[in-house]
Amino acid sequence: MNTREKKKEREFGPLPEIGFLRRQQVQHMLGITKTTLYANIKKGLIPAPKKLTSRTSVWSVNEIREFIERIEQQGCVKQWAARKK
């Protein structure tokens, strides 16, 4: 586990194997603002949340893990970091 992963684990705990994440957790995992998160959802770059209630949205842990793995495999982590500024 690298330093970045340890920091994330300290702040939010380890990601569960299954379950859901709230917006703040997704923002933290991706290192982006709320505005950037929703702009990238609209562009189809980030998986869309599921509505639990009219005021509660959640993201599947599996979808977020797959998204992170995909940008890491494609070697576009630096591009992603530049895009979120």
C-alpha positions as CSV (number, residue, x, y, z in Angstrom):
1,M,0.0,0.0,0.0
2,N,1.5,3.3,-1.0
3,T,1.4,6.6,0.9
4,R,-1.6,7.9,-1.1
5,E,-3.6,4.8,-0.4
6,K,-2.7,4.9,3.3
7,K,-3.9,8.5,3.5
8,K,-7.2,7.7,1.9
9,E,-7.7,4.8,4.2
10,R,-7.0,7.0,7.3
11,E,-9.5,9.6,6.1
12,F,-12.4,7.4,4.9
13,G,-11.3,3.9,5.9
14,P,-10.8,1.2,3.4
15,L,-13.3,0.9,0.6
16,P,-15.7,-1.9,1.2
17,E,-15.7,-4.8,-1.2
18,I,-19.4,-4.2,-2.0
19,G,-21.7,-1.3,-1.3
20,F,-22.1,2.3,-2.0
21,L,-20.1,5.6,-1.7
22,R,-21.5,9.0,-1.0
23,R,-20.5,12.1,-3.1
24,Q,-17.9,13.3,-0.6
25,Q,-16.2,9.9,-0.7
26,V,-16.2,9.9,-4.5
27,Q,-14.8,13.4,-4.7
28,H,-12.0,12.5,-2.2
29,M,-11.1,9.3,-4.1
30,L,-10.9,11.2,-7.4
31,G,-9.5,14.4,-5.9
32,I,-12.0,16.6,-7.6
33,T,-14.6,19.2,-6.7
34,K,-18.4,18.8,-6.7
35,T,-18.7,20.9,-9.9
36,T,-16.0,18.9,-11.7
37,L,-17.6,15.6,-10.5
38,Y,-21.0,16.5,-12.0
39,A,-19.5,18.0,-15.1
40,N,-17.6,14.8,-15.8
41,I,-20.7,12.7,-15.1
42,K,-22.5,14.8,-17.7
43,K,-19.7,14.2,-20.2
44,G,-19.9,10.5,-19.5
45,L,-16.4,10.3,-18.1
46,I,-17.5,9.2,-14.6
47,P,-20.2,6.7,-13.7
48,A,-23.5,8.3,-12.8
49,P,-24.9,7.9,-9.3
50,K,-27.9,5.9,-8.3
51,K,-30.8,7.7,-6.5
52,L,-31.7,6.1,-3.2
53,T,-34.2,8.8,-2.3
54,S,-35.0,12.2,-3.8
55,R,-32.2,13.7,-1.8
56,T,-29.7,10.8,-1.6
57,S,-27.3,9.8,-4.4
58,V,-24.8,7.0,-4.2
59,W,-22.1,5.4,-6.4
60,S,-21.4,1.7,-6.6
61,V,-18.0,0.9,-5.1
62,N,-17.4,-1.5,-8.0
63,E,-18.1,1.2,-10.6
64,I,-15.7,3.6,-9.0
65,R,-13.0,1.0,-8.6
66,E,-13.4,0.0,-12.3
67,F,-13.2,3.7,-13.3
68,I,-10.0,4.3,-11.3
69,E,-8.5,1.0,-12.7
70,R,-9.5,2.1,-16.2
71,I,-7.8,5.5,-16.0
72,E,-4.7,3.9,-14.4
73,Q,-4.5,1.2,-17.1
74,Q,-5.0,3.7,-19.9
75,G,-2.1,5.6,-18.5
76,C,-4.2,8.8,-18.4
77,V,-3.9,9.5,-14.7
78,K,-1.7,12.5,-15.4
79,Q,-4.3,13.7,-18.0
80,W,-7.1,13.1,-15.5
81,A,-5.2,15.1,-12.9
82,A,-4.7,18.0,-15.4
83,R,-8.3,17.9,-16.4
84,K,-9.6,18.3,-12.9
85,K,-7.9,21.6,-12.4
